[in-house]
Each structure stands twice: as structure tokens, then as C-alpha cells.
Amino acid sequence: IIAPVIAGLAGYVLRPIVEERTKRYGFRVLSDSVTYEIGNNGRYTLAYKTRLEAASDHRMAYPIGYQWSGSGKEGVPKLNNPGQQLMAPVVRSSSKKQQKANPYEALSISGEGNWHYWFVAFNPPIHKGSRTTIDYSQEFQDTKSNTKPYLYYFVRKPMKELTLQVKFPTKELPTKVKGSYIKTNDPNRPYKKSGVVYDKHKQWATWTIHHPKRGYYRLDWYF
């Protein structure tokens, strides 16, 4: 009789702690899908499809961030869902002197390029328990051919599913695509992971990770 009571009390005490650890800016991330499409003449398109659930009432904004290794024009992002609007961007330098400046700066395994954050505003606001999807895309043009052959995502909070996918141009198909996982406390030791599906005929590489751990998930391709 006592055991169920103790278990119930433990669940009651631990629940708010667990819930707090899964929140990010007042939301819980249910899933995220990142698509990186490589075009011709140094053109690229980055797209996020993020499913969120509000963890508290009156949530009005959520940040979308990226770090691009190319050098050239970065287009204005597009949002495909009604009731969402882009707010002004925040740019963070990748200089080591500024690494401890602001709490919204993500840990980085790359010294390439600056971090950029666009804030997505919700109108009307999102309330606790409600779900929404941010469908975001942005175009880039690398005029100096500096873009590096990889795509990575930093998992900050627990989620159900993460998908990374890359589409390659017909004339520049890689011979190999691999996935790896990197812990935040050991950034120089990548762990090779299976599950990457690379279809040369369709020109797509896709990696779906269920219940990803905190850390970096990275797709690398080789020619």
C-alpha cells in the first residue's frame, strides 16, 4: 500500500522539475526537421519545420537560429504559416572574445560564420497546451565558395524526433554521406551513427533520429 503512495508522491515532486528541463522559451519542442538544399552556382536553401507545444500561457515569440559557413548574400527568411511574423534579427559574432556575452548563444562546434537569430512572433499568442508549427525557409548565395560540406543541429532540449536532410545537385553528387553525434562536453570526439539513408538517384540524404540526446547531430558528405 505504501509503495504506490511513495511512487505517486515522487511523481508529483519530480514532474515540475522534468517539465522545467524540457522547456525552451516557454515551449516544448515536439519535433524538428531541417532541410538543406544545395543548388547550382553557389545557391543554397535552408528550411526548418519545427513543431511546438506551449508550456505556459501567452507565448508570443520563438527564436530560429543558424550559422552558415558561406560568404555572400543571405536572403530574408519566409514563413509559410498564417499568424506568424518575423521580428528583427540578432547577430552574434563567432569571435572567441564574445563567447560568454549572451545566454541565447548556442555552443558551437564550428568557427565558420556568425550566429544569426530571427524571432518568430505569434499573433494571436499561443497558450498552454496549444500546438503550432513554424515553417521557415531562407535562401543563400555563396559568392566565394566557402561553404563547408556538412549540416549540423544542436539539440538543446528533449524532443520526440529530429530529421536532417540534404538535397544535392545532379552534377555534384557525393560518394558518401555519414552521420555523427558529438557531446557538448567532448566536442573533439564525434561518435559515428547509423541510420543515414543516401539515395543517389533521388539526390537526397536523410537521417531521422528518434528521441535525440542533448548534443550535436551532424551530416557530412564526401566527394
Disulfide bonds with the S-S distance in Angstrom:
none
